[in-house]
Amino acid sequence: MTCAERWTRSSTKRCVIDLAEMTDNIVKQSDVLKAIVGAVTKEFNCPVYSDEVREEFKKPCFFLAASSTMTPHTVNLIRKELAVKLTYYGKDNAKNELAYMAVIDRIQHLFQVGFYAGRRYLHIDSIEDDRAGEEQDILTITITVNYVERVTHVINLDTIESVDIEYTTGGEHEEKELWHQSIQEE
């Protein structure tokens, strides 16, 4: 049996079905932020404010800010990166290295490998921490999430009508084969 004969239409259909299912799992950035806020709120039992609220907040608390990058990868796929910055303000009597390291450990444990945002499981690319403020008493933690999305709008491109592949099989007893396949719309 030649390689061309082993290729079946069912494998092509399975690929089309898999790609169609991917479009149902589009991740919105707001879903990612909601998942992170929910997990942090549950773990620390303290408020998570948007970045705009900077007055009259209750400590301990987190502030949340995000930035994103979208890069076309192929005609059908885009790469997305979402950097979520959590800024932690601890209680005034808990501004010490041990308290900050405990917060960092809990965040790292909470998002060790990844998390669910809607129906999609997203992997964490990195978790980085730093200090800010005059007394280095403000903890910042940046969680970076990279993921791939399927392009949701149709781009009208020319379709390949036929494919010719020339390949060699057989090792010592080389045998060249030519595989020609016409592509038909279903």
CYANA upper distance limits for C-alpha pairs under 8 A (distance plus 0.5 A):
  1 MET  CA      5 GLU  CA      6.67
  1 MET  CA      6 ARG  CA      7.51
  2 THR  CA      6 ARG  CA      7.03
  3 CYS  CA      7 TRP  CA      7.08
  4 ALA  CA    179 TRP  CA      6.45
  7 TRP  CA     11 SER  CA      7.98
  8 THR  CA     12 THR  CA      7.62
  9 ARG  CA     13 LYS  CA      6.75
 10 SER  CA     14 ARG  CA      6.61
 11 SER  CA     15 CYS  CA      6.84
 12 THR  CA     16 VAL  CA      6.91
 13 LYS  CA     17 ILE  CA      6.68
 14 ARG  CA     18 ASP  CA      6.64
 15 CYS  CA     19 LEU  CA      6.76
 16 VAL  CA     20 ALA  CA      6.67
 17 ILE  CA     21 GLU  CA      6.73
 18 ASP  CA     22 MET  CA      6.94
 19 LEU  CA     23 THR  CA      7.40
 19 LEU  CA    150 ARG  CA      8.48
 20 ALA  CA     24 ASP  CA      7.71
 21 GLU  CA     25 ASN  CA      7.56
 22 MET  CA     26 ILE  CA      7.67
 22 MET  CA    149 GLU  CA      8.34
 22 MET  CA    150 ARG  CA      7.17
 23 THR  CA    149 GLU  CA      8.35
 23 THR  CA    150 ARG  CA      6.51
 23 THR  CA    151 VAL  CA      8.41
 23 THR  CA    152 THR  CA      7.27
 25 ASN  CA    119 ARG  CA      6.95
 25 ASN  CA    120 ARG  CA      6.79
 26 ILE  CA    120 ARG  CA      8.50
 26 ILE  CA    149 GLU  CA      6.98
 26 ILE  CA    150 ARG  CA      8.04
 27 VAL  CA     31 ASP  CA      7.24
 27 VAL  CA     32 VAL  CA      7.91
 27 VAL  CA    117 ALA  CA      7.47
 27 VAL  CA    118 GLY  CA      7.76
 27 VAL  CA    120 ARG  CA      7.59
 27 VAL  CA    149 GLU  CA      8.22
 28 LYS  CA     32 VAL  CA      7.20
 29 GLN  CA     33 LEU  CA      6.81
 29 GLN  CA     82 LEU  CA      8.13
 30 SER  CA     34 LYS  CA      6.55
 31 ASP  CA     35 ALA  CA      6.63
 31 ASP  CA    117 ALA  CA      6.14
 31 ASP  CA    118 GLY  CA      7.06
 32 VAL  CA     36 ILE  CA      6.80
 32 VAL  CA    117 ALA  CA      5.72
 33 LEU  CA     37 VAL  CA      6.50
 33 LEU  CA     84 VAL  CA      8.19
 34 LYS  CA     38 GLY  CA      6.42
 34 LYS  CA    117 ALA  CA      8.46
 35 ALA  CA     39 ALA  CA      6.69
 35 ALA  CA    115 PHE  CA      8.31
 35 ALA  CA    116 TYR  CA      7.58
 35 ALA  CA    117 ALA  CA      6.24
 36 ILE  CA     40 VAL  CA      6.60
 37 VAL  CA     41 THR  CA      6.39
 37 VAL  CA     48 VAL  CA      7.10
 38 GLY  CA     42 LYS  CA      6.60
 39 ALA  CA     43 GLU  CA      6.59
 39 ALA  CA    110 LEU  CA      7.98
 40 VAL  CA     44 PHE  CA      6.46
 40 VAL  CA     45 ASN  CA      8.25
 40 VAL  CA     48 VAL  CA      8.28
 40 VAL  CA    107 ILE  CA      8.10
 41 THR  CA     45 ASN  CA      5.63
 41 THR  CA     46 CYS  CA      6.21
 41 THR  CA     47 PRO  CA      6.84
 41 THR  CA     48 VAL  CA      7.13
 42 LYS  CA     46 CYS  CA      8.48
 43 GLU  CA    106 ARG  CA      8.47
 43 GLU  CA    110 LEU  CA      8.44
 46 CYS  CA     60 PRO  CA      6.95
 46 CYS  CA     61 CYS  CA      6.02
 46 CYS  CA     62 PHE  CA      8.16
 47 PRO  CA     58 LYS  CA      8.28
 47 PRO  CA     60 PRO  CA      8.28
 47 PRO  CA     61 CYS  CA      5.70
 47 PRO  CA     62 PHE  CA      6.93
 48 VAL  CA     61 CYS  CA      6.42
 48 VAL  CA     62 PHE  CA      5.12
 48 VAL  CA     63 PHE  CA      5.98
 48 VAL  CA     64 LEU  CA      7.24
 49 TYR  CA     53 VAL  CA      6.96
 49 TYR  CA     61 CYS  CA      8.07
 49 TYR  CA     62 PHE  CA      6.68
 49 TYR  CA     63 PHE  CA      5.18
 49 TYR  CA     64 LEU  CA      6.64
 50 SER  CA     63 PHE  CA      6.10
 50 SER  CA     64 LEU  CA      5.65
 50 SER  CA     65 ALA  CA      7.23
 51 ASP  CA     63 PHE  CA      6.04
 51 ASP  CA     64 LEU  CA      5.94
 51 ASP  CA     65 ALA  CA      6.04
 53 VAL  CA     57 PHE  CA      8.13
 57 PHE  CA     61 CYS  CA      8.29
 59 LYS  CA     89 TYR  CA      6.68
 59 LYS  CA     90 GLY  CA      6.36
 59 LYS  CA     91 LYS  CA      5.87
 60 PRO  CA     88 TYR  CA      7.88
 60 PRO  CA     89 TYR  CA      6.00
 60 PRO  CA     90 GLY  CA      4.96
 60 PRO  CA     91 LYS  CA      5.69
 61 CYS  CA     88 TYR  CA      6.42
 61 CYS  CA     89 TYR  CA      6.01
 61 CYS  CA     90 GLY  CA      7.24
 62 PHE  CA     86 LEU  CA      6.58
 62 PHE  CA     87 THR  CA      5.80
 62 PHE  CA     88 TYR  CA      5.05
 62 PHE  CA     89 TYR  CA      6.81
 63 PHE  CA     85 LYS  CA      8.47
 63 PHE  CA     86 LEU  CA      6.10
 63 PHE  CA     87 THR  CA      5.48
 63 PHE  CA     88 TYR  CA      7.11
 64 LEU  CA     84 VAL  CA      7.55
 64 LEU  CA     85 LYS  CA      6.29
 64 LEU  CA     86 LEU  CA      5.41
 64 LEU  CA     87 THR  CA      7.04
 65 ALA  CA     84 VAL  CA      6.44
 65 ALA  CA     85 LYS  CA      5.69
 65 ALA  CA     86 LEU  CA      7.25
 66 ALA  CA     82 LEU  CA      7.44
 66 ALA  CA     83 ALA  CA      6.10
 66 ALA  CA     84 VAL  CA      4.94
 66 ALA  CA     85 LYS  CA      6.43
 67 SER  CA     82 LEU  CA      6.45
 67 SER  CA     83 ALA  CA      5.90
 67 SER  CA     84 VAL  CA      7.22
 68 SER  CA     80 LYS  CA      7.70
 68 SER  CA     81 GLU  CA      6.04
 68 SER  CA     82 LEU  CA      4.93
 68 SER  CA     83 ALA  CA      6.65
 69 THR  CA     80 LYS  CA      6.20
 69 THR  CA     81 GLU  CA      5.63
 69 THR  CA     82 LEU  CA      7.07
 70 MET  CA     78 ILE  CA      7.26
 70 MET  CA     79 ARG  CA      6.26
 70 MET  CA     80 LYS  CA      5.04
 70 MET  CA     81 GLU  CA      7.02
 71 THR  CA     78 ILE  CA      6.19
 71 THR  CA     79 ARG  CA      5.66
 71 THR  CA     80 LYS  CA      6.91
 72 PRO  CA     77 LEU  CA      7.07
 72 PRO  CA     78 ILE  CA      4.90
 72 PRO  CA     79 ARG  CA      6.69
 73 HIS  CA     77 LEU  CA      5.96
 73 HIS  CA     78 ILE  CA      5.38
 73 HIS  CA     79 ARG  CA      6.55
 74 THR  CA     78 ILE  CA      7.23
 75 VAL  CA    151 VAL  CA      8.07
 75 VAL  CA    155 ILE  CA      8.46
 76 ASN  CA    150 ARG  CA      6.28
 76 ASN  CA    151 VAL  CA      5.57
 77 LEU  CA    148 VAL  CA      7.17
 77 LEU  CA    149 GLU  CA      6.20
 77 LEU  CA    150 ARG  CA      5.13
 77 LEU  CA    151 VAL  CA      5.88
 78 ILE  CA    148 VAL  CA      6.21
 78 ILE  CA    149 GLU  CA      5.84
 78 ILE  CA    150 ARG  CA      6.87
 78 ILE  CA    151 VAL  CA      7.03
 79 ARG  CA    146 ASN  CA      7.79
 79 ARG  CA    147 TYR  CA      6.48
 79 ARG  CA    148 VAL  CA      5.08
 79 ARG  CA    149 GLU  CA      6.91
 80 LYS  CA    146 ASN  CA      6.19
 80 LYS  CA    147 TYR  CA      5.90
 80 LYS  CA    148 VAL  CA      6.50
 80 LYS  CA    149 GLU  CA      7.85
 81 GLU  CA    144 THR  CA      7.45
 81 GLU  CA    145 VAL  CA      6.16
 81 GLU  CA    146 ASN  CA      4.94
 81 GLU  CA    147 TYR  CA      7.07
 82 LEU  CA    144 THR  CA      6.27
 82 LEU  CA    145 VAL  CA      5.75
 82 LEU  CA    146 ASN  CA      7.01
 83 ALA  CA    142 THR  CA      6.90
 83 ALA  CA    143 ILE  CA      6.21
 83 ALA  CA    144 THR  CA      4.92
 83 ALA  CA    145 VAL  CA      6.93
 84 VAL  CA    142 THR  CA      6.00
 84 VAL  CA    143 ILE  CA      5.63
 84 VAL  CA    144 THR  CA      6.82
 85 LYS  CA    140 THR  CA      7.22
 85 LYS  CA    141 ILE  CA      6.18
 85 LYS  CA    142 THR  CA      4.84
 85 LYS  CA    143 ILE  CA      6.91
 86 LEU  CA    140 THR  CA      6.16
 86 LEU  CA    141 ILE  CA      5.57
 86 LEU  CA    142 THR  CA      6.67
 86 LEU  CA    143 ILE  CA      8.45
 87 THR  CA    138 ILE  CA      7.44
 87 THR  CA    139 LEU  CA      6.21
 87 THR  CA    140 THR  CA      4.87
 87 THR  CA    141 ILE  CA      6.83
 88 TYR  CA    138 ILE  CA      6.53
 88 TYR  CA    139 LEU  CA      5.50
 88 TYR  CA    140 THR  CA      6.64
 88 TYR  CA    141 ILE  CA      8.43
 89 TYR  CA    137 ASP  CA      8.24
 89 TYR  CA    138 ILE  CA      6.19
 89 TYR  CA    139 LEU  CA      7.33
 90 GLY  CA     94 ALA  CA      6.65
 90 GLY  CA     95 LYS  CA      6.92
 90 GLY  CA    138 ILE  CA      8.20
 91 LYS  CA     95 LYS  CA      7.38
 94 ALA  CA     99 ALA  CA      6.67
 95 LYS  CA     99 ALA  CA      7.18
 95 LYS  CA    100 TYR  CA      7.87
 95 LYS  CA    137 ASP  CA      6.65
 96 ASN  CA    100 TYR  CA      6.90
 96 ASN  CA    137 ASP  CA      8.35
 97 GLU  CA    101 MET  CA      6.58
 98 LEU  CA    102 ALA  CA      6.63
 99 ALA  CA    103 VAL  CA      6.98
100 TYR  CA    104 ILE  CA      6.81
100 TYR  CA    139 LEU  CA      7.49
101 MET  CA    105 ASP  CA      6.52
102 ALA  CA    106 ARG  CA      6.71
103 VAL  CA    107 ILE  CA      6.78
104 ILE  CA    108 GLN  CA      6.60
104 ILE  CA    129 ASP  CA      7.86
104 ILE  CA    141 ILE  CA      8.11
105 ASP  CA    109 HIS  CA      6.51
106 ARG  CA    110 LEU  CA      6.48
107 ILE  CA    111 PHE  CA      6.76
108 GLN  CA    112 GLN  CA      5.93
108 GLN  CA    127 ILE  CA      7.48
111 PHE  CA    115 PHE  CA      6.98
111 PHE  CA    124 ILE  CA      7.62
112 GLN  CA    124 ILE  CA      7.92
113 VAL  CA    123 HIS  CA      6.25
113 VAL  CA    124 ILE  CA      6.10
114 GLY  CA    121 TYR  CA      7.32
114 GLY  CA    122 LEU  CA      5.88
114 GLY  CA    123 HIS  CA      4.60
114 GLY  CA    124 ILE  CA      5.34
115 PHE  CA    121 TYR  CA      6.04
115 PHE  CA    122 LEU  CA      6.04
115 PHE  CA    123 HIS  CA      7.21
115 PHE  CA    124 ILE  CA      8.36
116 TYR  CA    120 ARG  CA      6.09
116 TYR  CA    121 TYR  CA      4.83
116 TYR  CA    122 LEU  CA      6.58
117 ALA  CA    121 TYR  CA      6.80
117 ALA  CA    122 LEU  CA      7.47
122 LEU  CA    145 VAL  CA      7.53
122 LEU  CA    146 ASN  CA      8.16
122 LEU  CA    147 TYR  CA      7.29
123 HIS  CA    145 VAL  CA      6.87
123 HIS  CA    146 ASN  CA      7.57
123 HIS  CA    147 TYR  CA      8.08
124 ILE  CA    143 ILE  CA      7.69
124 ILE  CA    144 THR  CA      6.65
124 ILE  CA    145 VAL  CA      5.40
124 ILE  CA    146 ASN  CA      7.55
125 ASP  CA    143 ILE  CA      8.22
125 ASP  CA    144 THR  CA      5.92
125 ASP  CA    145 VAL  CA      5.79
125 ASP  CA    146 ASN  CA      6.69
126 SER  CA    142 THR  CA      8.43
126 SER  CA    143 ILE  CA      6.48
126 SER  CA    144 THR  CA      5.77
126 SER  CA    145 VAL  CA      7.79
127 ILE  CA    141 ILE  CA      7.32
127 ILE  CA    142 THR  CA      6.10
127 ILE  CA    143 ILE  CA      5.08
127 ILE  CA    144 THR  CA      6.88
128 GLU  CA    141 ILE  CA      6.06
128 GLU  CA    142 THR  CA      5.67
128 GLU  CA    143 ILE  CA      7.16
129 ASP  CA    139 LEU  CA      7.60
129 ASP  CA    140 THR  CA      6.03
129 ASP  CA    141 ILE  CA      4.80
129 ASP  CA    142 THR  CA      6.80
130 ASP  CA    139 LEU  CA      6.53
130 ASP  CA    140 THR  CA      5.70
130 ASP  CA    141 ILE  CA      6.99
131 ARG  CA    136 GLN  CA      5.75
131 ARG  CA    137 ASP  CA      7.13
131 ARG  CA    138 ILE  CA      6.03
131 ARG  CA    139 LEU  CA      5.26
131 ARG  CA    140 THR  CA      6.35
132 ALA  CA    136 GLN  CA      5.37
132 ALA  CA    137 ASP  CA      6.99
132 ALA  CA    138 ILE  CA      5.52
132 ALA  CA    139 LEU  CA      6.92
132 ALA  CA    140 THR  CA      7.65
133 GLY  CA    137 ASP  CA      6.51
133 GLY  CA    138 ILE  CA      6.27
160 ILE  CA    183 ILE  CA      7.65
161 GLU  CA    182 SER  CA      6.49
161 GLU  CA    183 ILE  CA      5.71
161 GLU  CA    184 GLN  CA      7.81
162 SER  CA    180 HIS  CA      7.66
162 SER  CA    181 GLN  CA      6.11
162 SER  CA    182 SER  CA      4.75
162 SER  CA    183 ILE  CA      5.96
163 VAL  CA    179 TRP  CA      8.32
163 VAL  CA    180 HIS  CA      6.18
163 VAL  CA    181 GLN  CA      5.84
163 VAL  CA    182 SER  CA      6.98
163 VAL  CA    183 ILE  CA      8.22
164 ASP  CA    178 LEU  CA      7.38
164 ASP  CA    179 TRP  CA      6.07
164 ASP  CA    180 HIS  CA      5.03
164 ASP  CA    181 GLN  CA      7.16
165 ILE  CA    178 LEU  CA      6.26
165 ILE  CA    179 TRP  CA      5.59
165 ILE  CA    180 HIS  CA      7.08
166 GLU  CA    176 LYS  CA      7.55
166 GLU  CA    177 GLU  CA      6.29
166 GLU  CA    178 LEU  CA      4.98
166 GLU  CA    179 TRP  CA      6.77
167 TYR  CA    176 LYS  CA      6.27
167 TYR  CA    177 GLU  CA      6.05
167 TYR  CA    178 LEU  CA      7.03
168 THR  CA    174 GLU  CA      6.71
168 THR  CA    175 GLU  CA      6.01
168 THR  CA    176 LYS  CA      4.93
168 THR  CA    177 GLU  CA      6.72
169 THR  CA    173 HIS  CA      8.43
169 THR  CA    174 GLU  CA      6.07
169 THR  CA    175 GLU  CA      5.77
169 THR  CA    176 LYS  CA      6.94
169 THR  CA    177 GLU  CA      8.18
170 GLY  CA    174 GLU  CA      5.25
170 GLY  CA    175 GLU  CA      6.47
